[in-house]
Amino acid sequence: MTRTAKIAEIFDSIQGEGPYIGYRQLFIRFCGCNLLCDYCDTEFDKGDEYSIEELMQKIKSYDLSAIHSVSLTGGEPLVQYEFLKEFLPELKNLNLKIYLETNGTMPKALEGIIDYVDIVSMDFKLDSSAKIGDIYSKHDKFLEICKHKDIFAKLVFDDSIRDFETDECIALAKKYDIALVLQPKMDGNKIAVSHDKIVKTFNLFTEKYHNTRLIGQVHKFFDIR
């Protein structure tokens, strides 16, 4: 039986978040997610089925010489872990960097594909903004598996961020020596966090952990996907 994956879209654009902001990437947006974050604006179910051969053919139709990396995004790509196990060795043969965008809550799935991943962009999920409960222990296990990769963690925050959440994120960032990227919550193309809260949150993080950056979603400011 040929294994397939449900994919919402494939497109060539810029990375709009985190320290790789502005780099040109080929995005493969996988359908499905194991979480339902309060601020999520992604439709998980609309997409097409691709076999590995069909997906590789689609990828090769782009000018790969201009691409910095292939972003596996979603949804949550690791939900389709069985497909990734077979697909990523083929993708790696194209000599492109593989950039995994993930919610950092599926450590067992990560174990099976981590050897093929070059860059991990992991989201710290805060209950104050995502409304999904405390998943600190899952993030800890996830980071342990990918600690030898190029990894950073983003966290979306709003006016309701709590001090203990700040301390938990900083503790994990220090433990694994990774960059923290603060990302104010958006409402469409507008920032949904007050100016004072942004400044206060940034100052609080940087006073406790110097490897912290404040970076908004630049692709939304440019009105591109």
NUGUFI-565749 format. One record per residue (C-alpha): residue number from 1; residue in one letter; x, y, z. Coordinates in Angstrom, 3 decimals, always signed. Each point is the difference from the previous one (the first is absolute). Example, Ala and Ser with C-alpha at 12.3 -4.5 7.8 and 13.67 -1.06 7.14 Angstrom:
BEGIN
+-----+---+----------+----------+----------+
!   k ! r !     east !    north !       up !
+-----+---+----------+----------+----------+
!   1 ! A !  +12.300 !   -4.500 !   +7.800 !
!   2 ! S !   +1.370 !   +3.440 !   -0.660 !
+-----+---+----------+----------+----------+
END
This chain:
BEGIN
+-----+---+----------+----------+----------+
!   k ! r !     east !    north !       up !
+-----+---+----------+----------+----------+
!   1 ! M !   +0.000 !   +0.000 !   +0.000 !
!   2 ! T !   +1.379 !   +3.389 !   -1.011 !
!   3 ! R !   +0.201 !   +2.348 !   +2.959 !
!   4 ! T !   -1.490 !   +3.447 !   -0.505 !
!   5 ! A !   -0.232 !   +3.261 !   +1.937 !
!   6 ! K !   -2.736 !   +2.607 !   +0.048 !
!   7 ! I !   +1.525 !   +3.368 !   -0.862 !
!   8 ! A !   -1.803 !   +3.330 !   +0.121 !
!   9 ! E !   +2.359 !   +1.941 !   -2.261 !
!  10 ! I !   +3.499 !   +0.222 !   -1.427 !
!  11 ! F !   +1.406 !   +3.436 !   -0.703 !
!  12 ! D !   +3.174 !   +2.039 !   -0.404 !
!  13 ! S !   +0.265 !   +2.995 !   +2.347 !
!  14 ! I !   +2.086 !   +1.600 !   +2.749 !
!  15 ! Q !   +0.327 !   -1.216 !   +3.551 !
!  16 ! G !   -1.858 !   +2.589 !   +2.044 !
!  17 ! E !   +0.799 !   -1.113 !   +3.548 !
!  18 ! G !   +3.022 !   -0.579 !   +2.203 !
!  19 ! P !   +3.735 !   +0.448 !   -0.634 !
!  20 ! Y !   -0.217 !   -1.291 !   -3.601 !
!  21 ! I !   -2.368 !   +2.818 !   -0.881 !
!  22 ! G !   +0.274 !   +1.157 !   -3.602 !
!  23 ! Y !   +1.518 !   -3.200 !   -1.392 !
!  24 ! R !   -1.698 !   -1.494 !   -3.038 !
!  25 ! Q !   -1.548 !   -3.363 !   +0.721 !
!  26 ! L !   -2.153 !   -2.598 !   -1.665 !
!  27 ! F !   -2.890 !   -0.601 !   +2.386 !
!  28 ! I !   -1.810 !   -3.321 !   +0.237 !
!  29 ! R !   -3.056 !   +0.501 !   +2.205 !
!  30 ! F !   -1.202 !   -3.306 !   +1.414 !
!  31 ! C !   -3.614 !   -0.455 !   +1.053 !
!  32 ! G !   -0.979 !   -1.050 !   +3.491 !
!  33 ! C !   +1.116 !   +0.925 !   +3.496 !
!  34 ! N !   -0.015 !   -1.650 !   +3.416 !
!  35 ! L !   -0.869 !   +3.306 !   +1.705 !
!  36 ! L !   -2.672 !   +2.651 !   -0.336 !
!  37 ! C !   +1.608 !   +3.273 !   +1.033 !
!  38 ! D !   -2.292 !   +2.928 !   +0.652 !
!  39 ! Y !   +1.886 !   +2.375 !   -2.339 !
!  40 ! C !   +0.461 !   -2.399 !   -2.909 !
!  41 ! D !   -1.211 !   +1.233 !   -3.396 !
!  42 ! T !   +0.896 !   -3.096 !   -2.049 !
!  43 ! E !   -2.572 !   -2.254 !   -1.686 !
!  44 ! F !   +1.160 !   -3.545 !   +0.683 !
!  45 ! D !   -2.313 !   -2.129 !   -2.113 !
!  46 ! K !   +0.036 !   +1.516 !   -3.490 !
!  47 ! G !   +2.698 !   -1.526 !   -2.168 !
!  48 ! D !   +1.049 !   -2.570 !   -2.585 !
!  49 ! E !   +1.514 !   -3.443 !   +0.369 !
!  50 ! Y !   +3.572 !   -0.367 !   -1.272 !
!  51 ! S !   +2.092 !   -3.105 !   -0.375 !
!  52 ! I !   +3.738 !   +0.356 !   +0.609 !
!  53 ! E !   +0.604 !   -0.108 !   -3.748 !
!  54 ! E !   -2.626 !   +2.656 !   -0.709 !
!  55 ! L !   +1.303 !   +2.278 !   +2.717 !
!  56 ! M !   +3.596 !   -0.331 !   -1.171 !
!  57 ! Q !   -1.075 !   +0.805 !   -3.557 !
!  58 ! K !   -1.819 !   +3.104 !   +1.235 !
!  59 ! I !   +3.027 !   +1.150 !   +2.009 !
!  60 ! K !   +2.311 !   -0.439 !   -2.989 !
!  61 ! S !   -2.254 !   +2.284 !   -2.071 !
!  62 ! Y !   +1.297 !   +2.982 !   +2.021 !
!  63 ! D !   +3.303 !   +1.805 !   -0.502 !
!  64 ! L !   +1.777 !   -1.712 !   +2.866 !
!  65 ! S !   +3.237 !   +1.895 !   -0.649 !
!  66 ! A !   -1.682 !   +3.073 !   +1.510 !
!  67 ! I !   -1.327 !   -1.813 !   +3.085 !
!  68 ! H !   +1.742 !   +0.209 !   +3.379 !
!  69 ! S !   -1.956 !   -2.901 !   +1.504 !
!  70 ! V !   -3.186 !   -2.026 !   -0.113 !
!  71 ! S !   -2.379 !   +0.857 !   +2.816 !
!  72 ! L !   -2.183 !   -2.818 !   +1.288 !
!  73 ! T !   -2.857 !   +1.879 !   +1.593 !
!  74 ! G !   -3.640 !   -0.426 !   +0.840 !
!  75 ! G !   -2.073 !   -0.676 !   +1.930 !
!  76 ! E !   +2.474 !   -2.322 !   +1.624 !
!  77 ! P !   +2.191 !   -1.935 !   -2.486 !
!  78 ! L !   +0.827 !   -2.710 !   +2.539 !
!  79 ! V !   -3.636 !   -1.129 !   +0.027 !
!  80 ! Q !   +0.873 !   -1.591 !   -3.374 !
!  81 ! Y !   +3.143 !   -1.566 !   +1.411 !
!  82 ! E !   -0.300 !   -3.309 !   -1.874 !
!  83 ! F !   +0.073 !   +1.846 !   -3.322 !
!  84 ! L !   +2.921 !   +2.185 !   +1.095 !
!  85 ! K !   +2.091 !   -3.084 !   +0.866 !
!  86 ! E !   -0.090 !   -1.040 !   -3.651 !
!  87 ! F !   -0.117 !   +3.437 !   -1.604 !
!  88 ! L !   +2.853 !   +1.793 !   +1.776 !
!  89 ! P !   +2.807 !   -2.325 !   -1.219 !
!  90 ! E !   -1.137 !   +0.768 !   -3.562 !
!  91 ! L !   -0.191 !   +3.734 !   +0.685 !
!  92 ! K !   +3.455 !   -0.037 !   +1.562 !
!  93 ! N !   +1.421 !   -1.256 !   -3.313 !
!  94 ! L !   -0.710 !   +3.438 !   -1.491 !
!  95 ! N !   +2.700 !   +1.498 !   +2.264 !
!  96 ! L !   -2.368 !   +2.555 !   +1.503 !
!  97 ! K !   -0.239 !   +0.888 !   +3.667 !
!  98 ! I !   -3.106 !   -1.320 !   +1.721 !
!  99 ! Y !   -1.714 !   +2.429 !   +2.354 !
! 100 ! L !   -2.605 !   -1.465 !   +2.364 !
! 101 ! E !   -2.681 !   +2.306 !   +1.427 !
! 102 ! T !   -1.603 !   -1.800 !   +2.926 !
! 103 ! N !   -1.973 !   +0.460 !   +3.182 !
! 104 ! G !   +2.553 !   -2.112 !   +1.850 !
! 105 ! T !   -2.468 !   -2.430 !   +1.577 !
! 106 ! M !   +0.688 !   -3.243 !   -1.905 !
! 107 ! P !   +3.442 !   -1.189 !   +1.172 !
! 108 ! K !   -0.503 !   -3.644 !   -1.030 !
! 109 ! A !   -0.803 !   +1.007 !   -3.571 !
! 110 ! L !   +3.008 !   +2.317 !   -0.076 !
! 111 ! E !   +2.358 !   -2.831 !   +0.953 !
! 112 ! G !   -0.679 !   -1.826 !   -3.250 !
! 113 ! I !   +0.796 !   +2.904 !   -2.330 !
! 114 ! I !   +2.426 !   +2.272 !   +1.888 !
! 115 ! D !   +3.034 !   -1.244 !   -1.953 !
! 116 ! Y !   -1.405 !   +1.598 !   -3.167 !
! 117 ! V !   -0.806 !   +3.383 !   +1.549 !
! 118 ! D !   +2.472 !   +2.906 !   -0.016 !
! 119 ! I !   -1.957 !   +2.807 !   +1.704 !
! 120 ! V !   -2.741 !   -0.285 !   +2.618 !
! 121 ! S !   -2.381 !   +2.896 !   +0.595 !
! 122 ! M !   -1.943 !   -1.016 !   +3.097 !
! 123 ! D !   -2.915 !   +1.831 !   +1.565 !
! 124 ! F !   -0.258 !   +0.343 !   +3.748 !
! 125 ! K !   -3.729 !   -0.362 !   +0.561 !
! 126 ! L !   -1.199 !   +2.249 !   +2.814 !
! 127 ! D !   -3.352 !   -0.851 !   +1.536 !
! 128 ! S !   -0.705 !   +3.723 !   +0.461 !
! 129 ! S !   -0.090 !   +0.550 !   -3.789 !
! 130 ! A !   -0.512 !   -3.471 !   -1.515 !
! 131 ! K !   -2.524 !   -1.278 !   +2.612 !
! 132 ! I !   +1.216 !   -3.615 !   -0.204 !
! 133 ! G !   +1.259 !   -0.670 !   +3.525 !
! 134 ! D !   +3.542 !   -0.476 !   +1.302 !
! 135 ! I !   +2.230 !   -2.017 !   -2.367 !
! 136 ! Y !   +3.364 !   +0.929 !   +1.530 !
! 137 ! S !   +1.111 !   -3.639 !   +0.398 !
! 138 ! K !   -0.662 !   -0.774 !   -3.680 !
! 139 ! H !   +2.082 !   +3.002 !   -1.058 !
! 140 ! D !   +2.800 !   -1.198 !   +2.282 !
! 141 ! K !   +0.059 !   -3.483 !   -1.565 !
! 142 ! F !   -0.202 !   +1.474 !   -3.485 !
! 143 ! L !   +2.951 !   +2.328 !   +0.531 !
! 144 ! E !   +2.092 !   -2.816 !   +1.436 !
! 145 ! I !   -0.349 !   -1.902 !   -3.278 !
! 146 ! C !   +0.942 !   +2.906 !   -2.287 !
! 147 ! K !   +2.506 !   +1.801 !   +2.227 !
! 148 ! H !   +2.886 !   -0.685 !   -2.401 !
! 149 ! K !   -1.795 !   +1.634 !   -2.925 !
! 150 ! D !   -0.325 !   +3.680 !   -0.940 !
! 151 ! I !   -3.008 !   +0.768 !   +2.164 !
! 152 ! F !   -1.841 !   +3.001 !   +1.352 !
! 153 ! A !   -3.331 !   +0.449 !   +1.751 !
! 154 ! K !   -2.732 !   +2.502 !   -0.767 !
! 155 ! L !   -2.718 !   +0.940 !   +2.425 !
! 156 ! V !   -3.167 !   +1.839 !   -0.876 !
! 157 ! F !   -1.162 !   +2.190 !   +2.867 !
! 158 ! D !   -2.810 !   +2.414 !   +0.726 !
! 159 ! D !   -0.979 !   +2.298 !   +2.851 !
! 160 ! S !   -0.858 !   -2.971 !   +2.224 !
! 161 ! I !   +3.493 !   -1.582 !   +0.135 !
! 162 ! R !   +0.822 !   -1.082 !   +3.566 !
! 163 ! D !   +3.242 !   +0.180 !   +1.954 !
! 164 ! F !   +0.280 !   -3.756 !   +0.528 !
! 165 ! E !   -0.271 !   -0.549 !   -3.767 !
! 166 ! T !   +2.870 !   +2.417 !   -0.517 !
! 167 ! D !   +2.101 !   -1.877 !   +2.541 !
! 168 ! E !   -0.803 !   -3.424 !   -1.519 !
! 169 ! C !   +0.987 !   +1.091 !   -3.504 !
! 170 ! I !   +3.210 !   +1.586 !   +1.224 !
! 171 ! A !   +0.884 !   -3.116 !   +2.012 !
! 172 ! L !   -0.273 !   -2.204 !   -3.099 !
! 173 ! A !   +1.838 !   +2.497 !   -2.189 !
! 174 ! K !   +2.866 !   +0.096 !   +2.481 !
! 175 ! K !   +0.040 !   -3.787 !   +0.381 !
! 176 ! Y !   +0.441 !   -0.530 !   -3.752 !
! 177 ! D !   +1.792 !   +3.282 !   -0.774 !
! 178 ! I !   -2.405 !   +1.093 !   -2.733 !
! 179 ! A !   -1.197 !   +3.365 !   -1.256 !
! 180 ! L !   -3.425 !   +1.197 !   +1.101 !
! 181 ! V !   -2.098 !   +1.970 !   -2.479 !
! 182 ! L !   -2.876 !   +2.012 !   +1.474 !
! 183 ! Q !   -2.874 !   +0.412 !   -2.433 !
! 184 ! P !   -2.928 !   +2.287 !   +0.868 !
! 185 ! K !   -3.373 !   -1.533 !   -0.781 !
! 186 ! M !   -1.578 !   +1.238 !   -3.232 !
! 187 ! D !   -3.588 !   +0.705 !   -0.996 !
! 188 ! G !   +0.156 !   -0.282 !   -3.762 !
! 189 ! N !   +2.723 !   +2.437 !   -1.083 !
! 190 ! K !   -0.132 !   +2.002 !   +3.226 !
! 191 ! I !   +1.851 !   -0.536 !   +3.263 !
! 192 ! A !   -2.487 !   -0.999 !   +2.709 !
! 193 ! V !   +2.216 !   +0.849 !   +2.971 !
! 194 ! S !   +0.321 !   +3.415 !   +1.619 !
! 195 ! H !   +3.228 !   +1.934 !   -0.497 !
! 196 ! D !   +0.641 !   +0.141 !   +3.748 !
! 197 ! K !   -0.427 !   -3.764 !   +0.370 !
! 198 ! I !   +2.384 !   -0.689 !   -2.879 !
! 199 ! V !   +2.692 !   +2.194 !   +1.536 !
! 200 ! K !   -0.572 !   -1.379 !   +3.502 !
! 201 ! T !   +0.111 !   -3.612 !   -1.178 !
! 202 ! F !   +3.128 !   +0.530 !   -2.085 !
! 203 ! N !   +1.787 !   +1.718 !   +2.878 !
! 204 ! L !   -1.002 !   -2.725 !   +2.439 !
! 205 ! F !   +1.347 !   -2.763 !   -2.250 !
! 206 ! T !   +3.254 !   +1.745 !   -0.894 !
! 207 ! E !   +0.754 !   +0.797 !   +3.639 !
! 208 ! K !   -0.128 !   -3.729 !   +0.745 !
! 209 ! Y !   +1.292 !   -1.437 !   -3.297 !
! 210 ! H !   +2.140 !   +2.016 !   -2.400 !
! 211 ! N !   -0.522 !   -2.251 !   -3.023 !
! 212 ! T !   -3.512 !   +1.369 !   -0.501 !
! 213 ! R !   -1.270 !   +1.867 !   -3.054 !
! 214 ! L !   -3.230 !   +1.800 !   -0.813 !
! 215 ! I !   -1.059 !   -0.774 !   -3.577 !
! 216 ! G !   -3.459 !   +0.457 !   -1.450 !
! 217 ! Q !   -1.513 !   -1.870 !   -2.941 !
! 218 ! V !   +1.608 !   +1.974 !   -2.801 !
! 219 ! H !   -1.802 !   -1.804 !   -2.820 !
! 220 ! K !   -3.281 !   +1.377 !   +1.363 !
! 221 ! F !   +1.353 !   +3.543 !   -0.073 !
! 222 ! F !   +0.979 !   -0.554 !   -3.642 !
! 223 ! D !   -3.417 !   -1.566 !   -0.659 !
! 224 ! I !   +1.483 !   -3.162 !   -1.446 !
! 225 ! R !   -0.535 !   -3.533 !   +1.171 !
+-----+---+----------+----------+----------+
END
